[in-house]
Amino acid sequence: MSFFGKIKDAIFGKKAQAAPAAPAPTTAAAPSALTPVAPQPVSEVDVEAILSGLAAKSDQKLNWRTSIVDLMKLLGLDSSLTERKGLAQELGYTGALDGSAEMNIWLHKQVMRELAANGGKVPAELLD
């Protein structure tokens, strides 16, 4: 499983992997190749609510809003440099893979952007 996939699954749950099938039409013939098909609405997952809920239950005070390490810990994931390097490579980080503040800040912002791009409702201040 991908590094980002682990984060996404921890927040969205495993059911997010398979999109529900659209119901078959009960009347009329099947649409022709020229008939446009309306996209199915995607329900957003409230990322902030889920993470805030997990933080409220945690024995540790974790700053998941700004720290990639704390975010990963909150989700019960390995937050080691090795894991963060893998995540950085997967998400396209081009800087030094040294665990620097620059790398970690970039990772946190990119994870939040990816969550938003994959159906997550993420507050704008976490996307900047």
LOPA-957254 format. One record per atom (N, C-alpha, C): residue number from 1; residue in three letters; atom name; x, y, z. Coordinates in steps of 0.001 Angstrom, whole numbers, plus 500000, padded with zeros to 6 digits. Each point is the difference from the previous one (the first is absolute). Layout:
% residues N
   vexvex   gudren   torza     east    north       up
      NUM      ALA      CA        X        Y        Z
...
//
This chain:
% residues 128
   vexvex   gudren   torza     east    north       up
        1      MET       N   500853   498823   500000
        1      MET      CA   499147   501177   500000
        1      MET       C   500898   501240   500000
        2      SER       N   499538   501016   499324
        2      SER      CA   500766   501238   499921
        2      SER       C   500035   500693   501355
        3      PHE       N   500980   500860   500177
        3      PHE      CA   500131   500763   501242
        3      PHE       C   498780   500903   500187
        4      PHE       N   499614   500716   498945
        4      PHE      CA   498826   500859   500097
        4      PHE       C   498743   499165   500196
        5      GLY       N   499940   498839   499377
        5      GLY      CA   498854   499112   500145
        5      GLY       C   499750   499614   501452
        6      LYS       N   501067   499803   500752
        6      LYS      CA   499857   499679   501422
        6      LYS       C   499348   501160   500748
        7      ILE       N   500415   501212   499692
        7      ILE      CA   499434   501189   500650
        7      ILE       C   498532   500147   499607
        8      LYS       N   499735   499888   498719
        8      LYS      CA   498626   500145   499500
        8      LYS       C   499081   498953   500622
        9      ASP       N   500442   498752   500039
        9      ASP      CA   499182   498939   500585
        9      ASP       C   499758   500219   501488
       10      ALA       N   501000   500521   500694
       10      ALA      CA   499848   500248   501436
       10      ALA       C   498956   501080   500272
       11      ILE       N   499853   500931   499079
       11      ILE      CA   499032   501093   500175
       11      ILE       C   498657   499649   499375
       12      PHE       N   500003   499543   498760
       12      PHE      CA   498772   499741   499256
       12      PHE       C   499395   498638   500330
       13      GLY       N   500818   499084   500469
       13      GLY      CA   499541   498633   500218
       13      GLY       C   500210   499178   498756
       14      LYS       N   499989   498717   500151
       14      LYS      CA   500251   499083   498886
       14      LYS       C   498926   500072   498925
       15      LYS       N   498764   500351   500381
       15      LYS      CA   498911   500021   499028
       15      LYS       C   500195   501058   498919
       16      ALA       N   500903   500955   500231
       16      ALA      CA   500241   501049   499015
       16      ALA       C   500708   499458   498760
       17      GLN       N   500590   498813   500109
       17      GLN      CA   500733   499439   498869
       17      GLN       C   499077   499641   498838
       18      ALA       N   498819   499496   500316
       18      ALA      CA   499082   499590   498943
       18      ALA       C   498808   500942   499962
       19      ALA       N   499829   500656   498875
       19      ALA      CA   498857   500905   499847
       19      ALA       C   498752   499162   499781
       20      PRO       N   498872   500403   500573
       20      PRO      CA   498777   499232   499788
       20      PRO       C   499562   500066   498540
       21      ALA       N   499437   498912   499547
       21      ALA      CA   499530   499954   498617
       21      ALA       C   498751   500863   499857
       22      ALA       N   499870   500625   498864
       22      ALA      CA   498820   500824   499746
       22      ALA       C   498805   499081   499800
       23      PRO       N   498842   500364   500515
       23      PRO      CA   498824   499151   499815
       23      PRO       C   499591   499944   498529
       24      ALA       N   499533   498843   499585
       24      ALA      CA   499563   499837   498610
       24      ALA       C   498685   500739   499802
       25      PRO       N   499807   500590   498830
       25      PRO      CA   498732   500691   499753
       25      PRO       C   498859   498990   499989
       26      THR       N   498872   500392   500565
       26      THR      CA   498857   499096   500082
       26      THR       C   499053   500159   498818
       27      THR       N   500100   501104   499276
       27      THR      CA   499150   500220   498840
       27      THR       C   500859   500481   498851
       28      ALA       N   499467   499919   498821
       28      ALA      CA   500660   500449   498776
       28      ALA       C   501157   499076   499654
       29      ALA       N   500422   500108   498769
       29      ALA      CA   501088   499171   499507
       29      ALA       C   501333   500553   500480
       30      ALA       N   501013   499192   499888
       30      ALA      CA   501340   500432   500390
       30      ALA       C   500418   501180   499128
       31      PRO       N   500764   500952   500542
       31      PRO      CA   500391   501160   499205
       31      PRO       C   500924   499604   498852
       32      SER       N   499887   500726   498911
       32      SER      CA   500877   499728   498864
       32      SER       C   501359   500609   500277
       33      ALA       N   500943   499702   499146
       33      ALA      CA   501353   500508   500173
       33      ALA       C   500043   501521   499945
       34      LEU       N   498990   500622   499377
       34      LEU      CA   499988   501452   499877
       34      LEU       C   499303   500698   501166
       35      THR       N   499315   499241   500845
       35      THR      CA   499283   500597   501119
       35      THR       C   500976   500255   501149
       36      PRO       N   500123   501256   500434
       36      PRO      CA   500924   500258   501111
       36      PRO       C   499466   499382   501287
       37      VAL       N   500920   499492   500797
       37      VAL      CA   499648   499402   501276
       37      VAL       C   500454   500954   501091
       38      ALA       N   499097   500372   500888
       38      ALA      CA   500343   500926   501083
       38      ALA       C   500933   499300   500979
       39      PRO       N   501041   500697   500449
       39      PRO      CA   500907   499389   500979
       39      PRO       C   499279   499793   501322
       40      GLN       N   500374   498939   500690
       40      GLN      CA   499404   499718   501299
       40      GLN       C   500586   500958   501032
       41      PRO       N   499169   500538   500886
       41      PRO      CA   500530   500899   501014
       41      PRO       C   500936   499254   500944
       42      VAL       N   501079   500659   500357
       42      VAL      CA   500968   499424   500918
       42      VAL       C   499729   500594   501369
       43      SER       N   499792   499143   500976
       43      SER      CA   499781   500525   501335
       43      SER       C   501360   500292   500623
       44      GLU       N   500110   501169   500575
       44      GLU      CA   501267   500400   500602
       44      GLU       C   500118   499449   501406
       45      VAL       N   501218   499668   500368
       45      VAL      CA   500311   499550   501339
       45      VAL       C   500554   501208   500744
       46      ASP       N   499421   500321   501153
       46      ASP      CA   500432   501161   500783
       46      ASP       C   501287   499654   500738
       47      VAL       N   501127   500291   499365
       47      VAL      CA   501319   499653   500518
       47      VAL       C   500244   500669   501353
       48      GLU       N   499676   501269   500107
       48      GLU      CA   500228   500723   501252
       48      GLU       C   499210   499376   501152
       49      ALA       N   498754   499655   499762
       49      ALA      CA   499170   499404   501052
       49      ALA       C   500563   498652   500450
       50      ILE       N   500422   499199   499050
       50      ILE      CA   500545   498687   500336
       50      ILE       C   501282   500145   500806
       51      LEU       N   500909   500862   499537
       51      LEU      CA   501274   500163   500696
       51      LEU       C   499821   500655   501365
       52      SER       N   499100   500959   500098
       52      SER      CA   499719   500632   501290
       52      SER       C   499427   498981   500979
       53      GLY       N   499139   499131   499512
       53      GLY      CA   499437   498947   500836
       53      GLY       C   501058   499034   500503
       54      LEU       N   500905   499622   499113
       54      LEU      CA   501093   499111   500404
       54      LEU       C   500910   500688   501020
       55      ALA       N   500267   501278   499781
       55      ALA      CA   500871   500752   500913
       55      ALA       C   499367   500113   501382
       56      ALA       N   498680   500179   500056
       56      ALA      CA   499305   500116   501284
       56      ALA       C   500097   498700   500801
       57      LYS       N   500086   498870   499309
       57      LYS      CA   500088   498695   500663
       57      LYS       C   501435   499594   500322
       58      SER       N   500968   500709   499453
       58      SER      CA   501406   499634   500160
       58      SER       C   500538   500412   501368
       59      ASP       N   500866   499161   500539
       59      ASP      CA   500681   500320   501260
       59      ASP       C   501097   501042   499777
       60      GLN       N   500493   500094   498782
       60      GLN      CA   501060   500945   499658
       60      GLN       C   499405   501287   499444
       61      LYS       N   500706   501097   500223
       61      LYS      CA   499616   501266   499387
       61      LYS       C   500777   500092   498680
       62      LEU       N   499276   499780   498908
       62      LEU      CA   500629   499964   498675
       62      LEU       C   499515   501168   499155
       63      ASN       N   500939   500690   499388
       63      ASN      CA   499690   501155   499168
       63      ASN       C   499847   499555   498541
       64      TRP       N   498925   499273   499711
       64      TRP      CA   499791   499445   498665
       64      TRP       C   499750   501075   498951
       65      ARG       N   499606   501196   500415
       65      ARG      CA   499688   501072   499042
       65      ARG       C   501241   500540   499280
       66      THR       N   501165   499839   500588
       66      THR      CA   501216   500520   499361
       66      THR       C   501134   498983   499905
       67      SER       N   499935   498919   500722
       67      SER      CA   501105   499042   500055
       67      SER       C   499640   498695   499301
       68      ILE       N   500784   499628   498999
       68      ILE      CA   499785   498728   499313
       68      ILE       C   500291   498842   500947
       69      VAL       N   500990   500159   500865
       69      VAL      CA   500337   498950   500962
       69      VAL       C   498823   499772   500945
       70      ASP       N   499443   501074   500540
       70      ASP      CA   498864   499876   500912
       70      ASP       C   498760   499472   499285
       71      LEU       N   499794   500399   498760
       71      LEU      CA   498872   499494   499219
       71      LEU       C   500112   498483   499845
       72      MET       N   501178   499526   499645
       72      MET      CA   500210   498569   499809
       72      MET       C   499846   499249   501324
       73      LYS       N   500521   500563   501079
       73      LYS      CA   499849   499373   501318
       73      LYS       C   498526   499911   500382
       74      LEU       N   499252   501069   499772
       74      LEU      CA   498577   500029   500324
       74      LEU       C   499246   498888   499282
       75      LEU       N   500430   499707   498778
       75      LEU      CA   499352   498963   499193
       75      LEU       C   500532   498599   500299
       76      GLY       N   500944   499914   500941
       76      GLY      CA   500565   498703   500360
       76      GLY       C   500966   499462   498966
       77      LEU       N   500593   500901   499223
       77      LEU      CA   500937   499608   498951
       77      LEU       C   501439   500259   500425
       78      ASP       N   500921   499302   499391
       78      ASP      CA   501420   500194   500235
       78      ASP       C   500390   501376   499467
       79      SER       N   500563   500842   500875
       79      SER      CA   500388   501355   499586
       79      SER       C   501513   500147   499884
       80      SER       N   500694   498886   499870
       80      SER      CA   501460   500031   499911
       80      SER       C   500460   500748   498746
       81      LEU       N   501247   500386   500003
       81      LEU      CA   500573   500687   498842
       81      LEU       C   499907   499123   498757
       82      THR       N   500190   498718   500150
       82      THR      CA   499914   499086   498857
       82      THR       C   498611   500072   499361
       83      GLU       N   498955   499973   500812
       83      GLU      CA   498631   500088   499486
       83      GLU       C   499742   501364   499362
       84      ARG       N   500473   501059   500643
       84      ARG      CA   499786   501341   499447
       84      ARG       C   500778   500191   498708
       85      LYS       N   501175   499404   499887
       85      LYS      CA   500753   500057   498736
       85      LYS       C   499201   499318   498889
       86      GLY       N   499446   498833   500301
       86      GLY      CA   499200   499281   499016
       86      GLY       C   498777   500800   499575
       87      LEU       N   499334   500615   500969
       87      LEU      CA   498841   500844   499707
       87      LEU       C   500411   501187   499132
       88      ALA       N   501125   500614   500337
       88      ALA      CA   500490   501157   499238
       88      ALA       C   500293   499610   498550
       89      GLN       N   500642   498867   499806
       89      GLN      CA   500304   499547   498643
       89      GLN       C   498715   499699   499236
       90      GLU       N   499062   499350   500657
       90      GLU      CA   498731   499653   499365
       90      GLU       C   499224   501242   499566
       91      LEU       N   500056   501061   500804
       91      LEU      CA   499244   501215   499710
       91      LEU       C   500773   500999   499137
       92      GLY       N   501225   499666   499638
       92      GLY      CA   500750   500829   499055
       92      GLY       C   500873   501078   500603
       93      TYR       N   500410   499837   501251
       93      TYR      CA   500883   500991   500616
       93      TYR       C   501358   499955   499312
       94      THR       N   500545   501174   499671
       94      THR      CA   501259   500047   499261
       94      THR       C   501176   500497   500834
       95      GLY       N   499765   500375   501237
       95      GLY      CA   501078   500472   500868
       95      GLY       C   500743   498848   500644
       96      ALA       N   500891   500353   500918
       96      ALA      CA   500778   498999   500726
       96      ALA       C   499085   499185   500911
       97      LEU       N   500185   498695   499977
       97      LEU      CA   499188   499096   500820
       97      LEU       C   500697   499783   501339
       98      ASP       N   500078   501081   500761
       98      ASP      CA   500776   499974   501238
       98      ASP       C   499170   500223   501260
       99      GLY       N   498704   500064   499861
       99      GLY      CA   499152   500216   501164
       99      GLY       C   500007   501435   500496
      100      SER       N   500431   500907   499155
      100      SER      CA   500083   501412   500382
      100      SER       C   498608   500582   500213
      101      ALA       N   499959   501143   500642
      101      ALA      CA   498729   500702   500186
      101      ALA       C   499368   500284   498640
      102      GLU       N   500811   500378   499021
      102      GLU      CA   499483   500285   498652
      102      GLU       C   499290   498781   499416
      103      MET       N   500620   498846   500110
      103      MET      CA   499403   498774   499471
      103      MET       C   498707   499673   500752
      104      ASN       N   500017   500090   501305
      104      ASN      CA   498839   499640   500806
      104      ASN       C   498822   500942   499785
      105      ILE       N   500280   501283   499863
      105      ILE      CA   498933   500981   499726
      105      ILE       C   499394   499723   498632
      106      TRP       N   500841   499756   499017
      106      TRP      CA   499523   499684   498659
      106      TRP       C   499141   498742   500029
      107      LEU       N   500462   498978   500704
      107      LEU      CA   499257   498748   500086
      107      LEU       C   498606   500207   500593
      108      HIS       N   499925   500748   501093
      108      HIS      CA   498711   500228   500641
      108      HIS       C   499041   500698   499043
      109      LYS       N   500473   501054   499351
      109      LYS      CA   499145   500738   499065
      109      LYS       C   499590   499117   498823
      110      GLN       N   500915   499226   499484
      110      GLN      CA   499695   499144   498851
      110      GLN       C   499017   498898   500381
      111      VAL       N   500146   499434   501197
      111      VAL      CA   499050   498980   500449
      111      VAL       C   498603   500602   500100
      112      MET       N   499898   501203   500555
      112      MET      CA   498693   500651   500118
      112      MET       C   499404   500276   498619
      113      ARG       N   500832   500418   499052
      113      ARG      CA   499524   500247   498635
      113      ARG       C   499526   498701   499347
      114      GLU       N   500746   498933   500212
      114      GLU      CA   499630   498706   499427
      114      GLU       C   498710   499471   500623
      115      LEU       N   499836   500196   501304
      115      LEU      CA   498757   499588   500645
      115      LEU       C   498818   500753   499391
      116      ALA       N   500179   501300   499789
      116      ALA      CA   498943   500817   499391
      116      ALA       C   499716   499531   498569
      117      ALA       N   501034   499657   499258
      117      ALA      CA   499841   499560   498614
      117      ALA       C   499341   498623   499909
      118      ASN       N   500016   499258   501101
      118      ASN      CA   499448   498647   500000
      118      ASN       C   498696   499900   500780
      119      GLY       N   499279   501108   500108
      119      GLY      CA   498682   499957   500621
      119      GLY       C   499944   500460   501436
      120      GLY       N   501084   500570   500491
      120      GLY      CA   500000   500495   501367
      120      GLY       C   499608   501466   500075
      121      LYS       N   499265   500348   501028
      121      LYS      CA   499665   501399   500269
      121      LYS       C   501062   500505   500973
      122      VAL       N   500885   500856   499501
      122      VAL      CA   501136   500492   500767
      122      VAL       C   499900   501522   500093
      123      PRO       N   500115   500563   501202
      123      PRO      CA   499927   501466   500138
      123      PRO       C   501069   500703   499170
      124      ALA       N   499656   501140   499435
      124      ALA      CA   500909   500737   499113
      124      ALA       C   501337   500326   500678
      125      GLU       N   499981   500273   501306
      125      GLU      CA   501247   500364   500671
      125      GLU       C   500989   498828   500068
      126      LEU       N   499510   498777   499821
      126      LEU      CA   500902   498845   499995
      126      LEU       C   500519   499688   498596
      127      LEU       N   499467   500690   499010
      127      LEU      CA   500419   499778   498621
      127      LEU       C   501045   500998   499521
      128      ASP       N   500158   501101   500724
      128      ASP      CA   500947   501074   499592
      128      ASP       C   501426   499539   500099
//
